Amino acid sequence: MSANQLALLGGEPVRRRPFTPWPQYTPADLDRVAKVIASRHWGGFPLPSPWAAEVGEKFAAMHGAKFGLCLVNGTLAITAALQALGIGFGDEVIIPAYTWDGTAIAALMAGAVPVFVDIDPDTYCLDARLVRQAITPRTRALLPVHLAMRFADMDALRAIAAEHRLLIVEDCAHAHGGEFQGRGAGAGGDAGTFSFQESKLMTAGEGGIVITSRLDCFEALQSITNCGRKSLTDQFKQKMLGCNYRMTELQAALLVGQLEMLPELRAKRTRHAALLDRELAGIPGVRPLPPQPDITRATIYNYVFQFRPTGPAPARDLFVAAIEAEGVPCDGRFYEPVYRSDLFYVTPRTCPQLRLERDQPVDYSQVRCPVSERAAYAESVWVPQFTLIGDEEDVRDVAKAVAKVAANLEMLAEADPALAGNKALSRAERPRVERKRHY
């Protein structure tokens, strides 16, 4: 059997050794959590509880914001941030089409109407050049997403927001510790939101945080998160309808250690992503994302590259399945355009804001964002961040697997497309075990 025979077609895989496990923890984390258990104070009341207060303060400072409030998850962090900034029923919020469904659903839960705009083909983030075309008299906010390893162009978006008097809430679920155009992720607009879900760069299993430098927003957030109780400072005397979105002390205790580990792990991921850029650069049919010079502190949630074959080639999903068979975890349909996702159950009946003061309700079946669709169904390849926190041999194995598959595209193109298996399904259709890695 040839050493170059693809593992998907019966050959020997490039790698059998597992990658470094994620999440990471230390003995200090076990000790801290044990102390919380022994204290018998496990919940998040009164707000903020001691560990959550420490995490909020340190996390906000790391990104250059004045305030940080921990809460139950990243999706509700977006909802709460929009509510705290006064986004109301029927207001339009501009969102990139290529993102996790939760970004748009969070806006819907706040009563807003998501307006999808296509992405930049080199960053997969909201294309600021297209945003102006989507602005209407109903537009109240921009909700850019910093995706995988790149950032939305915040300078351009801030200029647009200032011109049209719009708010900006940054979805930074992938951008912990990152900095762009000299500003920390989440600190460039009115508020920034982060997720601490299990696959994220900092995790407590679940959880989220909102950072802001606006005291009025921070006070409203406290009230919304704490069942409508007034904030600790209450300078703005705001009356807010609230729920219990408080983070538990057990989660916050874990995040203390995650915060401590983040700088070293971030630096390692950045260094290894640069190595992977170099290793993949000469492989035919493969294109690393171009550098983004305005990144002043990189952070890598997933390493993303593009599948762009020039000759006979299989579908991207089969290409991805072949890389996985070589022992390297990766995904193609990591995201779909939200308007095409099976999880985006949106009708005028379930979301009546879609028809508020409109002759015809918003119809997402008519939305088309070609760059997002190409990324989702034909081009993007996502490699999880834990492949970058081991040693250089791990990174070179990723490159070897990609190179091996790329060298056999013509043979793979003749293979049974069914070998793509679950990789050809939407995220909602895949078995639970297949989706667990990311959400």
N, C-alpha and C positions, 0 to 999 in steps of 0.2 A: 504494500500500500504506500503511495506517495506521501511524503511529509506535507505536501501542499494540498492534499485532498481535504476538502471542507468537512469539518466535523458534522455539519448538518446533513452531509451526504455520506456519512460513514467513516470519515477520517478521524485522526487523533486531534483533540482540541489543543489550542495554544496553551491553555492554562486549566489546571484542576484545583489549584490552591485557592481557598476563599480569600476575599479581600478583608481588610480591617473592618471589624463589626461597628455598626452604628446603632444607637447612640454610644458615646464614650462617657465614662464616669470614673471617679477617683474614690479612694477610701474616705476622703473628707466629705464627699457627698453622702455616703452611707451614714457617717457620724452625724451630719447635720440633719438628715431626715429622721434618724433615730431620736435626736433631741426634740424635734417637732412632735413626733409621736408621743414621747414621754411627757411633753408639756400638756397634752390633751387639748391643745388649741390648734385644730387642723384646718379650720375654715378661714374665710376671708373677711370676717366682721370682727371688730370695726374696721372700716376702710380708711386708709390702707393698712393691712396687717403688717407686722414688722419686717418680715423678709420681703414681702411684695413692695413695701416702701423703699427698701434698699435697692432692689432690682430696678424699680422705676426710675429712681434718682440717678443711678450709675449708668443705666442704659441710655437715658436721655442725654446725659453729659457726654457719653462716648460719641454720640451723633451730632452734638452741638445744639441740642434743644434744651429749653429750660425745665420742662415738665414731662413726666412719664407716668402712665397709669396702666397697671397690669389688669387683664381681664380674661374671660374664659377661653376665647379663641380668636384667630386672626380674622375670620369672616365677620363676627360680631364687632370686632374692633373697627372695621370699616363702617358698619352700620352706625355704631355709636359716634364715630367721628363725624359722619355726615349729619347726624341729628344734632350733635353739639354745636355744629357750625350753622345750623338753621336751615338746612336743606329740607324743603317741605314737599307735601303731596303734589305730584305732577311735575315737579322741577326736573329738568333734563340734566343728566350727568354724562359727560363724554368719557368713554372707556375703550381701551384697545380690544379688538375682537379676539385676539389670540392671548388668552389667559385662562386661569382656572375659573370655572363657573361661579365660584363663590364671590369673586369680585363684583360681578353684575348682580348676583342674587342679593348681596349685601345692600346694594343701592335700591333694589326693589323693596327690600324689607324696611328701608328708611322711607318708603313712599315715593321714591324718585323713579324716573324713566331712564334706563340705560340707552345711550346712543353709541352704537359701535362704529369705530374708526379703524382703518387698516394700520398695519405696522410697517416699520422701516425694514427693508429686506436684509440689511446688514446687522441689525441689532435685535430684531424681533420685538422691539418696544414701540409704543405709540408713535406714529409718524406725525411730528408736529406740523409738517407742511400740509397735512390733510385736515388738521383740526379746525382751521378757520372755516372750511367749507361746511362743517357740521354744526356750527354755532347758529342758534335761532334765538328769538326773544325769550324762549323758555329756559335756555341754558343757564345753569347756575354754578356748575363746578366741572373741573377736569379731574379725572382719576387715573393718572398714569401708573403703569406697573413696571417696576424694574425687574427684568426677567432673566433668570438663570445666571448670567454672568455679564450682563450689559445693563445700561441705564437709559431711561427716557431722557430726551434733551430738555433738561429743566430750565435752562436759560431761555430757550425759545418758548417754552410753555408759560413761564412766568411773564414774559413780554405779552403774550396773547391774553393771559389772565388779567394783567393790569389794564390792557386796552379795553377789554370787555367787562371789567369788574366781576371777574369770576373767582371762585375759591379753588384751591388745589389741595386734594388729599392724595398722598402718595401711598400706593400699595407696595410695601417693601418686604413682602413675605420671603423673598429670595435674597435680600440685600443686607443682612445683619453685618454691621461693622464696615460697610462700604462707604466710599466718599466719591462724589462726582462734582466736577467744576468747583472744587474747593469747599463743598458743603457735604455734611454727613447725610446719608440716606434718611429720608423722612423729615429732614429739617429745612428743606428748600421751599416748602409750601406752607399752608395753614396748619396741616397736621400730617403725620405719617403713621402708618400702621404696619405691624409685623406679626408674624405667626410663630408660635413655638410648638407646632405639630411635630410628630415624631421624626419626619424626614428632614426637618429644617436645620439650619446651621447652629441654632440654639434650640433646645427642646426640653419641655417638661412633660412630654407625651402629648399633651394638648396645651393650649394657652395662647395669649396674644398680648399686645401692648400698643397703646397709642402714645406718640410723643408730639409735643407742640410747644411753641414759645408764646402762645396766646393764653393769657390767664382766663379770659372769658370762656374759651374752649375747654380748658382744663377743669374749670369749675363745673361747667355743664356736663362734662364727661363723668365727674365724680357722682353727680346726682343721677344721671342715667344709669350708671353701673351699680348704684347703691340704693335701688328701690325708690328713687325720687327724693331721698334725704338731701338736705342742703349740703353744699361743699364745706370743706374745712375753713376756707377763708371767706367765702360768700360775699365777695366785694361787689359782684354784679347782680346779686339778689335775683337769680334766675329760678323760676319754677319749672321743673322738668318732670315729665312722666318717666318713671324709671322701672327697671327690672333688676333682678339679682344676677349681674354679670361678673361678680367678684371672683378673682383667682384665689385658690386655696393656698394655705401656708405650705402644704406639702409640695405643691408645684413650684412655688416661689423659692423654697429651699433648694430644690434641684437647680433652678436657674442661676443661683449664686455661683455654683461651680461651673455651669455652662458659660457664664459671663467671664469667668477667670480663664477658661480654656480657649475662648474664642480667638484672641489675637494670635496665639501660636498656630492654631489649626488654620486660621484664615491665611496666614503667611505661607504655610505649607501648601495649601490648596492653590494659592496664587502661583507659587514657584513651580508646582507640578503641572498646572494648566499651561504655563509658558513652555515647559518642556514638551507637553503634548502638542501644542501649537507647532513646534519645530518638527516633531516626529511625523505629524500628519501632513505637513505642508507639501511634501513632494509626492504624495500618493494620488494617482490619477482617479478622478471621479469624486474626490473628497475636498471640501473647502472649509478650513477653520473660519470662524467668524472673524472679520477684519478687526484689527485693533481699534479701540475707542480712546483716542488720546486724552479726552477730558476726564477719564477715570483717574482720580488722584489717590484712591486706595481701593484696590480691587477686592472683590469677594465673589466666590464661586459656589453657587447652590448646585447647579448641574453644569458639566462641561458640554457645550452644544456645538456641533459642527453640521455642515450641510452635505447632503448626498446629491451630487450633480454629475452624473455619468455623461459621457459624450458619445458612447457607442452602444451596442446591444447590452442591455442591463435588466435586472429584475426590478420589480416594484420595490420601493423603499422599505416596506414592511418585511419583505423577504430578506433584503439586505440586513436589516436589524436582527431578524431571527437568526441569520447565519453568524453574526457577531456574537450573539448570546450563546450559541452552540459552541463557540470557541472558548467559553468560560468568562466572558466579559458582560456584565449586566448593562443593558441599555434599552432605550425605548424610542419609538418613532411617534406614535400618537399620544405623546405625553399630554398634550392639549389638543383640543379641536377649537375652531371658531365657536364661541359660546352660543351664537345663534343657531348652530347646527348640533349642539350637544343634546344627548338624550336626557340629561339632568336639568335642562333649562325648560321646566314646565311652566311656560308663561302664556297666558291668554287674558283677554279683557275681563273674563270672569274671575280668574284667580288674582289678577293684578288690575283692579279697576282704574288705577291711575293712567293706564294706557289709553283710555278713551276720554279722560277729563278735558272738557272744552275743546274737543276735536271733532271734525266732521266724520272722520274715520279713525278707528283705533290704530295704534302702532302695530304694524304687521312685520314681525321679525323674519318671516319666511321670505320676504323680499330683499333682505339684506345680502349683499355680496361684498366680500373683502378678499380679493384674489391673492394677495401676498400671504394673508393668514391661512387661506385654504391650501396654498402650495406648501407652506411650512408644515401644516398639520398632516397632510395626506401624501406628500411626495418628497419632502426635502429634509426636514430636521431630524437629527439623531441626538438623543439626550443620554449622557453618561452620568450616573449618580455621583454626588460629591464624595462618598466614602471611598471611591476608587482612588482618590487623590490624597488621602491622609495616611497612607502607608509609606512605602519606600519607592525609589525610582524604578525598581524592577517592576512594581505594579503598573506604573505609568507606561513603561516600555511594552509590557504585555498587552495593554489596551491598544497601543499603536500597532503591535504585531498582529493582533486579531483583525483590526481594521484593514491593514495592508494585505493580509492573507485573503480576506474576503474580496477586497477590491481587485486583487489579481485574478480572481476567478468569476468575474461578473458575467462573462458570456456563458460559462457553464451553469451558473446559478440561474441565469435567465431562462434556461431550458428546463429547469427543475419544476416540480409540481408547486404551483402557488399556494396550495393548502399547507405546505410546510411552514408558512408564515404563522399559522395557528392563531393564538390570541393576539398577536401583534397587529392583525388586520381588523380587530374589533374596536369599536369605540370604547372609551373608558367605562361608560355605564354598562356596557354589555359584557365586559370581561369578568371572569370569576373573581370572587372576593380576594383570594390569595394573590392574584395578579395586580390588583389595584392597591393593595395594602402598602406597597413600598413607598408610594408618593402621598396618598391621601387616605 
